[in-house]
């Protein structure tokens, strides 16, 4: 089973030393997102079904699960920007 990311860690560096650590708990956003998705699904799925062309209905309805799988695949991502001593590092757990 795929699990979505729980925490995002941002670290900024200056002169080779860690300046700030910022832990963002993404898991706190999930209950409201799930509630909104459950409330909007009965309206969104038929609208997408009707608006999409005849050949693209399946892709339009399945866009939600595909985007969710893509978001879950971000877990373990490590991103670094800047030069050797200064910059930002981001890790998704």
C-alpha positions, 0 to 999 in steps of 0.5 A: 500500500502506498502512503502519502508523505507525512513530513517535509523538512526544509534546511537552509545553509549559510557558510557551510552551517545550518541556519534554519530547520523547518519541519512541516507536518503534511499529515495534519492536512490530510483529514480536511483534504479527505473530507473535501474530496468526499464531499465533492466527489459526487458532483465532480465525477459526473461533471468530468464524465459529461465535460470530457469528450467521448474518447477521454472519459476514462482518463478524466475520471481517473485523473484523481487517483493518478495524481494521488499516486504521483503525490505519494511517490514523492516520499523519499525525495531529496532536493538541494539547491545552491552552491557548496556552502549556501543553499536549501535542502528539502527532504520529504518523509 
